[in-house]
Amino acid sequence: MLKSMTSVLFLFFACAAFQASGSCEMVEQQERVYIARGKISQNNWVSSKITVRTLEYGKIDEITFIVTRDTVITHGSGTVPFSEILISDDVRVEYINTLAGLVAIRINIMK
């Protein structure tokens, strides 16, 4: 553990030294955002998940999303709480694929 900690400190100081010359850049990796449209077929306020039934290329599919406290839920021009999402609501979900599952970033209730 001490060896790995030393390596991290070396890298930090090396990067700080090179940064002054413009040779070292810290790049933040951005995750790809996907979009799904469909109707809510299930919502579970306890486990903070919704399932959306989509129709893509003539095929019906159901996709389950994790709703976090950072998920922005909108209806019209305002934000609404998770409890406002009802079965059969038309929605547009922007989401990312994580190790935990598909995480909803933004849910727009289309009504």
C-alpha positions, 0 to 999 in steps of 0.5 A: 500500500505504501508503494502505491501511495508513493506512486500516486504522490510521484504522479501528482508532483510530476503532473504539477511540475509539467502543468506549469509548462503546459505538457500535462492535462487532467481530462475529465471523462464524460459518460455517454447519455442515452435517451429512451421514450415510452410509457411507465409500466412500473414505478417503485418508490421504495427501491427508487426504480421505474420501468419504461415500456418502449417501442423501438423498431417495431419491438416492445421492450421494457427498461428499468431505470434507477432514480437517484436524488440527483435525477431531475424530474420535470413536468411542463416547465417545472420540476416535480417529485418522484411520487408524481410519476404514474403508471402509463405516463408518457416519459422521456428518460435521459440516462447513463449506463453504470455498474449499478445499472441504468441511472436516470439523469433526467425524466420528462413527463410528457402528458 
